[in-house]
């Protein structure tokens, strides 16, 4: 009997650890909370939304999408109703500071880009392919609710911005 209980407990522990590992490799889910990670403090008191772009300097899709993201950023910054309410942060998966700076200079990116040379953040967000976008509704000191989590660039930045505004309920 003790042997059967020990076997059952062992199986339960294996299943629980497998479920934990599986959950850790999933991207943030819409309706869930952004996993805890160390991000630079870029959200000021007016920011209601944070858009995280996981990119890589070596990703041809990220390179192709860079002009679109620059237009997207301009749409936000040139709209008095949105400026300061939406912040964008690019995270260079596997990229050093030098690589991130090179990407920023080559593609004239005006929003903040930070390196993730050791893939720490990339692992936390489920080792997603690039470019990957996570839109988070900032609720002050409360949870950071994920309202968008998808792979792929954005050809139609106007439609993406409208979706971000609608999903986050920006006022």
C-alpha positions as CSV (number, residue, x, y, z in Angstrom):
1,X,0.0,0.0,0.0
2,X,2.8,2.4,0.9
3,X,4.5,1.6,-2.4
4,X,1.3,2.4,-4.3
5,X,0.9,5.8,-2.5
6,X,4.6,6.6,-3.2
7,X,4.1,5.8,-6.9
8,X,0.9,7.9,-7.1
9,X,2.7,10.8,-5.4
10,X,5.6,10.5,-7.8
11,X,3.3,10.5,-10.8
12,X,1.5,13.5,-9.5
13,X,4.7,15.4,-9.0
14,X,5.9,14.6,-12.5
15,X,2.6,15.7,-13.9
16,X,2.6,18.9,-11.9
17,X,6.2,19.8,-12.9
18,X,5.4,19.0,-16.6
19,X,2.4,21.3,-16.4
20,X,4.5,24.0,-14.8
21,X,7.2,23.7,-17.5
22,X,4.5,23.7,-20.2
23,X,2.8,26.8,-18.8
24,X,6.2,28.6,-18.6
25,X,6.8,28.1,-22.3
26,X,3.4,29.6,-23.4
27,X,3.2,33.2,-24.5
28,X,1.2,35.6,-22.3
29,X,-2.5,34.9,-22.8
30,X,-5.1,37.5,-23.5
31,X,-7.1,38.1,-20.3
32,X,-4.1,37.0,-18.2
33,X,-1.4,39.0,-16.4
34,X,1.9,39.9,-17.9
35,X,4.5,37.6,-16.3
36,X,6.8,39.2,-13.8
37,X,10.0,40.5,-15.6
38,X,12.4,43.3,-15.2
39,X,11.5,46.0,-17.6
40,X,12.8,49.6,-17.7
41,X,10.4,52.1,-16.2
42,X,9.1,53.8,-19.3
43,X,5.5,54.2,-18.4
44,X,4.8,57.6,-17.0
45,X,1.7,58.5,-14.9
46,X,-0.4,59.1,-18.0
47,X,0.5,55.8,-19.7
48,X,-2.5,53.4,-19.9
49,X,-1.0,50.9,-22.3
50,X,2.4,49.3,-22.9
51,X,3.2,47.6,-26.2
52,X,6.0,45.1,-26.0
53,X,7.7,44.1,-29.3
54,X,9.9,41.1,-29.1
55,X,12.3,41.5,-32.0
56,X,15.8,40.4,-33.1
57,X,18.3,42.4,-35.1
58,X,18.8,39.3,-37.3
59,X,15.1,38.7,-37.9
60,X,14.2,39.6,-41.6
61,X,10.6,40.0,-40.6
62,X,11.5,42.5,-37.8
63,X,13.7,44.4,-40.3
64,X,10.8,44.5,-42.8
65,X,8.4,45.6,-40.1
66,X,10.7,48.4,-38.7
67,X,9.3,51.1,-41.0
68,X,5.8,50.1,-40.1
69,X,6.6,50.3,-36.4
70,X,8.1,53.8,-37.0
71,X,4.9,54.9,-38.7
72,X,2.9,53.3,-35.8
73,X,4.9,55.2,-33.3
74,X,4.4,58.4,-35.2
75,X,0.7,57.9,-35.3
76,X,0.7,57.7,-31.5
77,X,3.0,60.6,-30.9
78,X,1.2,62.9,-33.4
79,X,-2.2,62.2,-31.8
80,X,-2.8,64.5,-28.8
81,X,-5.4,62.0,-27.5
82,X,-3.0,59.1,-27.5
83,X,0.4,60.7,-26.9
84,X,1.7,59.7,-23.5
85,X,-1.1,57.1,-23.1
86,X,0.6,54.4,-25.2
87,X,4.2,53.4,-24.7
88,X,6.2,51.1,-26.9
89,X,9.2,49.0,-25.8
90,X,11.2,46.8,-28.1
91,X,13.1,43.9,-26.5
92,X,15.9,42.5,-28.5
93,X,15.8,38.7,-28.0
94,X,19.4,37.4,-27.9
95,X,20.7,40.9,-28.8
96,X,23.5,42.8,-27.0
97,X,23.3,46.5,-26.4
98,X,25.6,47.0,-29.5
99,X,23.2,44.9,-31.7
100,X,20.1,46.8,-30.3
101,X,21.9,50.2,-30.9
102,X,22.8,49.1,-34.5
103,X,19.2,48.1,-35.2
104,X,17.9,51.3,-33.7
105,X,20.3,53.4,-35.8
106,X,19.9,51.5,-39.1
107,X,16.0,51.6,-38.9
108,X,15.7,55.0,-37.2
109,X,13.6,53.6,-34.4
110,X,12.5,56.4,-32.0
111,X,10.9,54.3,-29.2
112,X,13.0,52.6,-26.6
113,X,14.8,49.3,-27.4
114,X,16.5,47.2,-24.8
115,X,18.8,44.2,-25.1
116,X,17.9,40.7,-23.8
117,X,21.3,39.2,-24.6
118,X,20.8,36.2,-22.3
119,X,17.2,35.6,-23.5
120,X,15.9,36.1,-19.9
121,X,12.8,38.0,-21.0
122,X,12.4,35.9,-24.1
123,X,12.2,32.8,-22.0
124,X,9.6,34.4,-19.6
125,X,7.3,35.2,-22.5
126,X,7.4,31.7,-23.9
127,X,10.4,31.8,-26.3
128,X,8.1,33.4,-29.0
129,X,9.2,33.8,-32.5
130,X,9.8,37.3,-33.8
131,X,8.4,39.9,-34.2
132,X,5.9,39.2,-31.4
133,X,3.6,41.8,-29.9
134,X,2.2,41.9,-26.4
135,X,-0.2,44.7,-25.5
136,X,-0.7,45.3,-21.8
137,X,-3.3,47.5,-20.2
138,X,-1.7,49.3,-17.3
139,X,-4.0,49.4,-14.3
140,X,-1.8,51.5,-11.9
141,X,-0.5,49.3,-9.1
142,X,-2.9,46.5,-10.0
143,X,-2.2,43.7,-12.4
144,X,-0.9,44.3,-15.9
145,X,-3.6,42.8,-18.1
146,X,-2.7,41.3,-21.4
147,X,-5.2,42.4,-24.1
148,X,-3.2,41.3,-27.2
149,X,-0.6,38.6,-27.7
150,X,0.3,37.7,-31.3
151,X,3.1,36.8,-33.7
152,X,3.7,38.9,-36.8
153,X,4.3,42.4,-38.1
154,X,1.7,44.9,-39.0
155,X,1.3,46.2,-42.6
156,X,-1.8,48.2,-41.7
157,X,-0.6,50.2,-38.7
158,X,-3.8,52.3,-38.6
159,X,-5.8,49.1,-38.1
160,X,-3.4,47.9,-35.4
161,X,-3.6,51.2,-33.6
162,X,-7.4,51.1,-33.7
163,X,-7.3,47.5,-32.3
164,X,-5.0,48.5,-29.5
165,X,-7.3,51.5,-28.6
166,X,-10.4,49.3,-28.7
167,X,-8.9,46.4,-26.7
168,X,-7.4,48.5,-24.1
169,X,-10.2,51.0,-23.6
170,X,-8.0,54.0,-23.7
171,X,-9.8,57.1,-22.7
